[in-house]
Amino acid sequence: MYQLRFDLSDLQAMVAVVEQGGFRAAALALNISQPALSRRIGKLEDALNVKLFERTTRRVALTLVGREFFAKAVEILDGVETSLHNISDISYTHFGQITVACVPSIAHNFLAPILQRFNAQFPSIRIRIVDEGAHEVLNNVARGDSDFGINFLGTQEQGIDFEPIMQESFVMACLPDHPLARRRAVSWQDIGKYPYMTVAKSSGNRMMLDMAMAPSEKQPASFIEVRHVSTLLEMVKAGLGIAVVPQLAMPSDHLSVLRAIPLKEPAITRTLGIIRRSGRVFSPAAQNLYEMLKEASACTPMA
């Protein structure tokens, strides 16, 4: 087997001499001394056992063999560069970690099936989900702790880019035997006739409900307040009362005992979006997950 006695730096030296028009300019371009450049050219000529350049006091020119080999040298260097870029892209795309901050209702019923598809395609990428309340998600993204977030807060925040992906309705959650369970829609006046539960005022969802109901003053008084929507739904399952929650927070499996009844007078919606720090550039892996989220949101019917 023929053993190569030169390396890529020798090929780079030859190409630089041709492209720069001489040894002095090539040495400057490669940031090496002229004697070092000459040694690289000499090493390449010795390895190939040919003369690549004709040198006079006035100019440097390729020999006939040198012209033929120059084209091959350029092809080899271009191929190596392309291969390195491809390997780098594969490494960044198929390995590493993505951190996504997300409100729990989105994590449960929207994000989970997307992550299942993503993991099947990129099994070596580790995914970290920060499932917190809306305010915590916003702060997490603002600090740069997550690649991006999925939230309904952030549209007016300085330094945060908010990209809407879907609009979601709030619904009334109740048991199948509740008097309102068979209604096509319920008003807030209807809700006020029954034991009502809600999330605490520190919740982003509670803030949206209070803002939407402020002009009408029809929001019913609650007798139970909790921090998380998931806890609120467990209270409904236990038969303690009814609650108003985001549609995506409702269990999606057919075995669920809960009913989701649309609201009216007024109907209330929230806009969900992907949030990121302004100017933040996604890694290739995060970009792939972002594209999957966009595609899934476009196919998700929502009010």
C-alpha positions as a printed Julia matrix, in Angstrom:
303×3 Matrix{Float64}:
   0.0    0.0     0.0
   1.33   3.42   -0.97
   2.05   5.54    2.1
   1.32   9.27    1.92
   4.27  11.36    3.02
   2.52  14.73    3.08
  -0.43  16.21    4.97
  -3.23  18.75    4.44
  -1.09  21.69    5.48
   1.26  20.92    2.57
  -1.68  20.97    0.15
  -2.87  24.24    1.69
   0.59  25.71    1.16
   0.57  24.83   -2.55
  -2.94  26.21   -3.08
  -2.05  29.41   -1.2
   1.0   30.05   -3.41
  -1.14  29.74   -6.54
  -4.07  31.79   -5.22
  -1.92  34.49   -3.62
   0.43  34.74   -6.62
   3.69  34.02   -4.84
   5.51  32.66   -1.79
   5.65  35.9     0.18
   1.93  36.64   -0.09
   1.08  32.99    0.62
   3.22  32.97    3.76
   1.41  36.09    5.01
  -1.99  34.56    4.25
  -1.12  31.36    6.14
   0.56  33.3     8.97
   3.82  31.36    8.65
   7.36  32.3     7.63
   8.56  32.08    4.05
  11.14  29.39    4.88
   8.39  27.3     6.57
   6.21  27.67    3.46
   9.1   26.61    1.23
   9.67  23.54    3.4
   6.0   22.52    2.99
   6.22  22.86   -0.79
   9.5   20.94   -0.84
   7.98  18.18    1.3
   5.04  17.88   -1.09
   7.3   17.79   -4.16
   9.49  15.12   -2.53
   6.46  13.02   -1.6
   5.08  13.2    -5.15
   8.55  13.02   -6.73
   7.65  15.83   -9.13
   8.42  19.51   -9.51
   5.29  21.6    -8.9
   6.62  25.13   -9.42
   9.04  26.82  -11.75
  10.64  29.6    -9.78
  12.62  32.54  -11.18
  13.69  35.79   -9.61
  10.61  37.48  -11.11
   7.77  35.01  -10.86
   6.48  31.63   -9.72
   4.51  29.43  -12.11
   3.06  25.95  -11.98
   4.66  23.24  -14.04
   2.5   21.12  -16.32
   2.28  18.42  -13.63
   1.73  21.16  -11.04
  -1.31  22.49  -12.92
  -2.88  19.02  -13.01
  -2.17  18.38   -9.34
  -3.4   21.84   -8.28
  -6.93  20.97   -9.43
  -6.76  17.74   -7.41
  -5.43  19.58   -4.35
  -8.33  22.05   -4.45
 -10.8   19.17   -4.83
  -9.29  17.34   -1.86
  -9.35  20.4     0.41
 -12.93  21.25   -0.59
 -13.99  17.67    0.12
 -12.38  17.7     3.56
 -14.04  21.02    4.44
 -17.45  19.76    3.32
 -17.03  16.56    5.31
 -16.06  18.48    8.44
 -19.11  20.73    8.11
 -21.37  17.7     7.66
 -19.9   15.96   10.69
 -20.3   19.14   12.73
 -23.94  19.49   11.68
 -24.67  15.85   12.54
 -22.99  16.24   15.92
 -24.93  19.38   16.84
 -28.2   18.01   15.46
 -28.11  14.49   16.86
 -26.37  14.99   20.2
 -26.58  17.43   23.08
 -29.34  18.85   25.23
 -32.36  21.09   24.68
 -34.06  22.94   27.52
 -37.67  24.05   27.06
 -39.66  26.02   29.63
 -43.38  25.34   29.39
 -46.6   25.87   31.31
 -47.84  22.46   32.58
 -51.07  22.34   30.56
 -49.04  22.59   27.35
 -46.51  20.02   28.55
 -49.22  17.44   29.32
 -51.44  17.47   26.27
 -49.61  19.3    23.48
 -45.87  18.9    24.01
 -45.75  15.24   25.04
 -46.67  13.67   21.65
 -44.3   16.05   19.86
 -41.45  15.01   22.15
 -42.28  11.39   21.43
 -41.79  11.96   17.7
 -38.68  14.05   18.29
 -37.1   11.38   20.48
 -37.81   8.7    17.87
 -35.95  10.79   15.29
 -33.14  12.08   17.55
 -32.75   9.51   20.35
 -29.34  10.82   21.49
 -30.59  14.32   22.31
 -31.4   14.89   25.97
 -34.5   17.02   26.56
 -35.03  18.97   29.77
 -38.53  20.35   30.39
 -39.02  23.16   32.91
 -42.74  22.82   33.61
 -43.65  25.79   35.76
 -46.26  28.51   35.99
 -46.44  31.23   33.35
 -44.43  33.78   35.34
 -41.68  31.25   36.13
 -41.5   30.19   32.47
 -41.12  33.8    31.38
 -38.37  34.46   33.93
 -36.57  31.25   32.99
 -36.42  32.26   29.33
 -35.46  35.86   30.19
 -32.48  34.58   32.19
 -31.37  32.46   29.24
 -31.77  29.2    31.19
 -33.91  27.67   28.42
 -33.46  27.54   24.64
 -37.05  28.73   24.35
 -40.39  28.57   26.14
 -44.06  27.98   25.39
 -46.23  30.47   27.23
 -49.15  32.85   27.08
 -47.18  35.65   28.78
 -44.38  37.62   27.16
 -46.01  39.65   24.41
 -45.1   42.97   26.05
 -41.82  41.97   27.73
 -38.7   43.87   26.74
 -35.97  41.57   25.5
 -38.42  38.73   24.74
 -39.6   37.66   21.3
 -43.13  36.2    21.31
 -44.23  34.17   18.28
 -47.93  33.19   18.42
 -48.62  29.56   17.54
 -52.25  28.99   18.56
 -55.27  30.41   20.34
 -56.87  28.41   23.11
 -60.25  28.74   24.82
 -61.04  28.48   28.5
 -63.73  25.91   29.3
 -65.8   24.9    32.3
 -64.72  21.56   33.8
 -67.31  19.43   35.55
 -68.37  15.84   36.2
 -70.76  14.1    33.73
 -73.64  14.14   36.26
 -73.41  17.89   36.91
 -76.54  19.87   35.92
 -74.47  21.89   33.4
 -72.7   18.91   31.85
 -75.14  18.56   28.92
 -75.13  22.23   27.94
 -73.61  23.22   24.6
 -72.22  26.31   26.3
 -72.51  27.93   29.72
 -72.5   31.55   30.8
 -70.73  32.92   33.82
 -74.12  33.58   35.32
 -74.84  29.83   35.04
 -71.52  29.01   36.71
 -72.28  31.37   39.59
 -75.19  29.19   40.67
 -72.92  26.28   41.68
 -69.87  25.74   43.93
 -66.95  27.28   42.04
 -63.2   26.72   42.43
 -60.27  28.56   40.85
 -56.51  29.04   40.88
 -54.82  31.59   43.13
 -54.28  35.2    42.11
 -50.56  34.54   41.66
 -51.42  32.33   38.65
 -51.13  33.69   35.12
 -54.42  32.01   34.25
 -56.18  33.74   37.13
 -54.79  37.06   35.94
 -56.28  36.46   32.48
 -59.67  35.48   33.91
 -59.78  38.51   36.23
 -58.86  40.88   33.38
 -61.47  39.4    31.06
 -64.2   39.51   33.7
 -63.38  42.91   35.2
 -65.78  44.95   32.98
 -68.77  42.69   33.58
 -68.25  41.96   37.28
 -69.9   38.57   36.69
 -67.09  36.35   37.91
 -68.46  34.03   40.6
 -67.01  33.89   44.08
 -64.82  30.84   44.69
 -64.79  28.74   47.8
 -61.53  26.89   47.01
 -58.31  28.33   45.53
 -55.26  26.28   44.56
 -51.9   27.06   42.93
 -51.99  24.66   39.98
 -54.6   23.83   37.35
 -53.81  20.12   37.7
 -54.78  20.29   41.39
 -57.92  22.2    40.48
 -59.0   19.43   38.11
 -58.47  16.82   40.81
 -60.82  18.83   43.02
 -63.41  18.75   40.23
 -62.95  14.98   39.87
 -63.57  14.64   43.6
 -66.98  16.27   43.15
 -66.19  19.41   45.13
 -67.4   21.81   42.44
 -66.75  23.19   38.96
 -63.86  25.22   37.57
 -62.79  27.23   34.53
 -59.53  26.03   32.99
 -57.63  26.21   29.66
 -58.84  23.69   27.08
 -55.41  22.05   26.83
 -55.38  21.42   30.57
 -58.3   19.02   30.21
 -57.36  15.31   30.08
 -57.23  14.14   26.48
 -57.76  10.41   27.03
 -61.16   8.84   26.45
 -61.19   7.39   29.97
 -61.4   10.82   31.6
 -64.53  11.41   33.68
 -64.44  15.17   33.18
 -66.51  17.2    30.72
 -65.31  20.4    29.05
 -68.15  22.87   28.32
 -67.48  26.0    26.18
 -67.93  29.4    27.85
 -70.01  32.35   26.7
 -70.89  35.83   27.95
 -67.97  36.29   27.74
 -65.94  33.59   26.02
 -62.29  33.84   27.1
 -59.24  32.82   25.09
 -55.49  32.99   25.51
 -52.81  33.15   22.83
 -49.99  30.66   23.21
 -46.63  31.39   21.71
 -43.0   30.37   21.54
 -40.88  32.82   23.53
 -37.14  33.33   23.41
 -34.61  35.96   24.39
 -34.28  38.57   21.67
 -31.35  37.75   19.42
 -30.94  34.2    20.68
 -29.95  31.8    17.9
 -31.19  28.21   18.15
 -28.78  25.3    18.01
 -29.55  22.87   15.14
 -31.19  20.48   17.63
 -33.35  23.21   19.17
 -34.24  24.44   15.69
 -35.53  20.98   14.77
 -37.75  20.83   17.85
 -38.96  24.36   17.17
 -39.97  23.36   13.62
 -41.84  20.33   14.94
 -43.74  22.53   17.4
 -44.68  24.96   14.64
 -45.88  22.16   12.39
 -47.93  20.55   15.19
 -49.52  23.84   16.23
 -50.63  24.48   12.64
 -52.47  21.14   12.7
 -54.04  21.6    16.15
 -57.64  22.82   16.01
 -58.23  25.38   18.71
 -60.68  28.18   19.3
